[in-house]
């Protein structure tokens, strides 16, 4: 899947399907048929392998979109289904401000996972 950034949206394209995530309010919109012509100031940010969800660390803070930026194939299940390990997660800030150049990559270490679980239990974790 390709990740594009426009003035108002992050756009994830997979074949003829796309997911538009509004950078102002975090609203998600799935679309069939890719029409990137309506996006202003479009630029390609790279390849992603999946979407984890949205998170807001504190009430009133900017929303963030979590996407899988690196994976490793572990094996196959019967029926040809592939099983992957998530190696890296990119955190995209949903705001009108310019996102940093791939300082977005965050390694999924055990300390980061424990931190995310701690935030989830405090009730600041929203999907």
Secondary structure, DSSP 8 states (H G I E B T S, - for coil): -EEEE-SSEEEEEETTEEEEEETTT--EEEEES--GGGSSS-EEEEE--EEEEEE-SSTTS-EEEEEEEEEEEEEEETTTEEEEEEEEEEEEEESSS---SSTTEEE--HHHHHHHHHHHHHT----
